[in-house]
Structure formats: C-alpha cells, structure tokens
Amino acid sequence: MGHVVIDVMLKPEILDPQGQAVGGALPRLGFDQFTDVRQGKRFVLTVDGDVTDEHLTAAREAAEKLLSNPVIEDVVSVRELRADEDPDQ
C-alpha cells in the first residue's frame, strides 16, 4: 500500500485565530523561540500498490476541488509518504 500526503494551509493574508491562540500560549509554556504559528490541514490518502504519477496528479486535483477552499486556502504540497514516515502522524 502506498500513501499520498496533502498539506493545505490558510493563505497568508487570511487571519488564523487558532494559530494566534497557539502562538500566544507557546511562550507561556516556555517555548519562546517561535515567532509565528499558522495552522493547517493534512490529508493522507491510501492507494493499492505503489504511488504513481497518476495517483499524485489525481490527489492534487482532489485537493484543489474538494479538500481545500481555494478562496482562503492553498494546497502547499502533494507528495508520496516516505517509507520511514508513519501515515498516522
């Protein structure tokens, strides 16, 4: 089985209240080295067999048509999950 990972993020000009809340909490918990936080979405699609270029093309199309809202979000990556990565992480 192969896996395709799709990452979707809010466009830079869109306000990110969840990211701001996390960004405000990090210094209070001792993590003061971070200057900004943006939250996003990750999708993991499973295919039978190895991931092909056709799978990646179809995944990008699905990401643009269904998995993201093109008005406020960008599809930032569509890639095959590496063998050393956990699909549930």
Accessible surface in RSA format (square Angstrom, percent):
REM  Atomic radii and reference values for relative SASA: ProtOr
REM  Chains: A
REM  Algorithm: Lee & Richards
REM  Probe-radius: 1.40
REM  Slices: 20
REM RES _ NUM      All-atoms   Total-Side   Main-Chain    Non-polar    All polar
REM                ABS   REL    ABS   REL    ABS   REL    ABS   REL    ABS   REL
RES MET A   1   169.52  87.8 105.20  69.6  64.32 153.2  84.53  71.9  84.99 112.6
RES GLY A   2     8.91  11.0   0.00   N/A   8.91  11.0   8.91  24.4   0.00   0.0
RES HIS A   3    38.89  21.3  37.11  25.8   1.77   4.5  23.75  24.5  15.14  17.6
RES VAL A   4     1.36   0.9   1.36   1.2   0.00   0.0   1.36   1.2   0.00   0.0
RES VAL A   5     0.00   0.0   0.00   0.0   0.00   0.0   0.00   0.0   0.00   0.0
RES ILE A   6     0.00   0.0   0.00   0.0   0.00   0.0   0.00   0.0   0.00   0.0
RES ASP A   7    37.54  26.3  37.54  37.4   0.00   0.0  11.96  28.1  25.58  25.5
RES VAL A   8     0.57   0.4   0.08   0.1   0.49   1.2   0.08   0.1   0.49   1.3
RES MET A   9    55.51  28.7  54.96  36.4   0.55   1.3  38.85  33.0  16.66  22.1
RES LEU A  10    25.30  14.1  18.27  13.1   7.03  17.7  18.27  12.8   7.03  18.9
RES LYS A  11    47.58  23.2  47.58  29.2   0.00   0.0   8.65   7.8  38.92  41.5
RES PRO A  12   111.35  81.1  86.78  79.1  24.57  89.3  91.14  75.2  20.21 125.6
RES GLU A  13   133.49  76.6  95.38  72.2  38.11  90.7  66.57 128.8  66.93  54.6
RES ILE A  14    48.80  27.8  46.17  34.4   2.63   6.3  48.01  34.6   0.79   2.2
RES LEU A  15   121.49  67.7 104.55  74.8  16.94  42.6 110.58  77.7  10.92  29.4
RES ASP A  16     3.09   2.2   2.04   2.0   1.05   2.5   1.36   3.2   1.73   1.7
RES PRO A  17    88.31  64.4  82.63  75.3   5.68  20.6  83.58  69.0   4.73  29.4
RES GLN A  18   108.25  60.5 101.00  73.8   7.25  17.3  33.76  71.9  74.50  56.5
RES GLY A  19     0.46   0.6   0.00   N/A   0.46   0.6   0.15   0.4   0.31   0.7
RES GLN A  20   111.39  62.3  96.31  70.4  15.08  35.9  44.07  93.8  67.32  51.1
RES ALA A  21    66.46  61.1  48.86  75.4  17.60  40.0  61.34  86.4   5.12  13.6
RES VAL A  22    66.07  43.5  63.74  57.7   2.33   5.6  66.02  57.4   0.06   0.2
RES GLY A  23    24.90  30.7   0.00   N/A  24.90  30.7  14.37  39.4  10.53  23.6
RES GLY A  24    34.66  42.7   0.00   N/A  34.66  42.7  29.89  82.0   4.77  10.7
RES ALA A  25    28.86  26.5  28.85  44.5   0.01   0.0  28.85  40.6   0.01   0.0
RES LEU A  26    37.87  21.1  37.87  27.1   0.00   0.0  37.87  26.6   0.00   0.0
RES PRO A  27    68.13  49.7  52.08  47.5  16.05  58.3  52.54  43.4  15.58  96.9
RES ARG A  28   184.75  77.6 146.44  74.6  38.31  91.2  78.17 106.8 106.58  64.6
RES LEU A  29   128.38  71.5 101.97  73.0  26.41  66.4 108.47  76.2  19.91  53.6
RES GLY A  30    58.69  72.4   0.00   N/A  58.69  72.4  34.43  94.5  24.26  54.3
RES PHE A  31    96.25  48.2  96.18  59.6   0.07   0.2  96.18  58.3   0.07   0.2
RES ASP A  32   114.69  80.3  90.89  90.5  23.80  56.3  25.32  59.6  89.36  89.1
RES GLN A  33   122.67  68.6  90.81  66.4  31.86  75.9  54.66 116.3  68.01  51.6
RES PHE A  34   110.02  55.0  90.11  55.8  19.91  51.8  92.88  56.3  17.14  49.1
RES THR A  35   140.67 100.0 100.17 101.5  40.50  96.5  78.51 105.5  62.16  94.0
RES ASP A  36   107.69  75.4  80.93  80.6  26.75  63.3  31.99  75.3  75.69  75.5
RES VAL A  37    35.13  23.1  26.18  23.7   8.95  21.6  31.00  26.9   4.13  11.2
RES ARG A  38    79.35  33.3  56.47  28.8  22.87  54.5  35.77  48.9  43.58  26.4
RES GLN A  39    57.99  32.4  52.42  38.3   5.57  13.3  19.77  42.1  38.22  29.0
RES GLY A  40    34.75  42.9   0.00   N/A  34.75  42.9   7.02  19.3  27.73  62.1
RES LYS A  41    84.96  41.4  74.53  45.7  10.43  24.8  55.77  50.2  29.19  31.1
RES ARG A  42    92.76  38.9  62.20  31.7  30.56  72.8  44.43  60.7  48.33  29.3
RES PHE A  43    53.39  26.7  49.77  30.8   3.62   9.4  53.39  32.4   0.00   0.0
RES VAL A  44    50.87  33.5  21.68  19.6  29.19  70.3  21.68  18.8  29.19  79.2
RES LEU A  45    61.66  34.3  59.02  42.2   2.64   6.6  61.66  43.3   0.00   0.0
RES THR A  46    76.26  54.2  45.34  46.0  30.92  73.7  28.19  37.9  48.07  72.7
RES VAL A  47    25.32  16.7  19.11  17.3   6.21  15.0  25.32  22.0   0.00   0.0
RES ASP A  48   126.61  88.7 107.94 107.4  18.67  44.1  38.16  89.8  88.45  88.2
RES GLY A  49    43.27  53.4   0.00   N/A  43.27  53.4  36.28  99.6   6.99  15.7
RES ASP A  50   122.25  85.6 111.41 110.9  10.84  25.6  27.87  65.6  94.38  94.1
RES VAL A  51    17.96  11.8   0.32   0.3  17.64  42.5   0.32   0.3  17.64  47.9
RES THR A  52    57.66  41.0  50.86  51.6   6.80  16.2  55.03  73.9   2.62   4.0
RES ASP A  53   109.61  76.8 103.91 103.4   5.70  13.5  28.59  67.3  81.02  80.8
RES GLU A  54   129.66  74.4 122.05  92.3   7.60  18.1  69.49 134.4  60.16  49.1
RES HIS A  55    55.25  30.2  50.66  35.2   4.59  11.7  31.27  32.2  23.98  27.9
RES LEU A  56    48.93  27.3  47.16  33.7   1.77   4.5  47.55  33.4   1.38   3.7
RES THR A  57    92.74  66.0  85.91  87.1   6.83  16.3  65.48  88.0  27.26  41.2
RES ALA A  58    59.31  54.5  51.84  80.0   7.47  17.0  55.56  78.2   3.75   9.9
RES ALA A  59     4.89   4.5   1.96   3.0   2.93   6.7   4.45   6.3   0.44   1.2
RES ARG A  60    93.26  39.2  93.26  47.5   0.00   0.0  40.84  55.8  52.42  31.8
RES GLU A  61    85.74  49.2  83.06  62.8   2.68   6.4  27.51  53.2  58.23  47.5
RES ALA A  62    36.42  33.5  29.43  45.4   7.00  15.9  35.95  50.6   0.47   1.3
RES ALA A  63     0.00   0.0   0.00   0.0   0.00   0.0   0.00   0.0   0.00   0.0
RES GLU A  64    88.22  50.6  78.56  59.4   9.66  23.0  28.49  55.1  59.73  48.8
RES LYS A  65   157.69  76.9 121.40  74.5  36.28  86.4  86.11  77.5  71.58  76.2
RES LEU A  66   141.07  78.6 118.87  85.0  22.21  55.8 120.52  84.6  20.55  55.3
RES LEU A  67    27.60  15.4  23.52  16.8   4.08  10.3  26.76  18.8   0.84   2.3
RES SER A  68    12.09  10.2   2.31   3.1   9.78  22.5   2.58   5.5   9.51  13.3
RES ASN A  69    67.92  46.8  63.63  61.5   4.29  10.3  22.22  53.5  45.69  44.2
RES PRO A  70    88.12  64.2  77.63  70.8  10.49  38.1  79.48  65.6   8.64  53.7
RES VAL A  71   117.23  77.1 100.21  90.7  17.02  41.0 106.43  92.5  10.80  29.3
RES ILE A  72    60.92  34.7  60.92  45.4   0.00   0.0  60.92  43.9   0.00   0.0
RES GLU A  73    20.18  11.6  16.26  12.3   3.92   9.3   0.74   1.4  19.43  15.9
RES ASP A  74    50.22  35.2  47.76  47.5   2.45   5.8  15.78  37.1  34.43  34.3
RES VAL A  75    28.94  19.0   6.20   5.6  22.74  54.8   6.20   5.4  22.74  61.7
RES VAL A  76    82.01  54.0  49.87  45.1  32.14  77.4  54.67  47.5  27.34  74.1
RES SER A  77    31.93  27.0  28.53  38.1   3.40   7.8  30.29  64.5   1.64   2.3
RES VAL A  78    25.70  16.9   2.61   2.4  23.09  55.6   2.61   2.3  23.09  62.6
RES ARG A  79    80.04  33.6  77.58  39.5   2.46   5.8  50.54  69.1  29.50  17.9
RES GLU A  80    84.21  48.3  74.94  56.7   9.27  22.1  16.72  32.3  67.49  55.1
RES LEU A  81    14.67   8.2   3.88   2.8  10.79  27.1   3.88   2.7  10.79  29.0
RES ARG A  82   144.93  60.8 136.36  69.5   8.57  20.4  67.78  92.6  77.14  46.8
RES ALA A  83   116.33 107.0  69.49 107.2  46.83 106.5  82.43 116.1  33.90  89.8
RES ASP A  84   118.15  82.8  76.57  76.2  41.57  98.3  51.04 120.1  67.10  66.9
RES GLU A  85    40.95  23.5  27.38  20.7  13.57  32.3  18.24  35.3  22.71  18.5
RES ASP A  86    68.57  48.0  56.38  56.1  12.18  28.8  27.03  63.6  41.54  41.4
RES PRO A  87    45.37  33.1  38.78  35.4   6.59  24.0  38.78  32.0   6.59  41.0
RES ASP A  88   129.08  90.4  95.56  95.1  33.52  79.3  30.08  70.8  99.00  98.7
RES GLN A  89   143.88  80.5 113.18  82.7  30.71  73.1  65.06 138.5  78.83  59.8
END  Absolute sums over single chains surface
CHAIN  1 A     6224.6       4920.8       1303.8       3610.8       2613.7
END  Absolute sums over all chains
TOTAL          6224.6       4920.8       1303.8       3610.8       2613.7
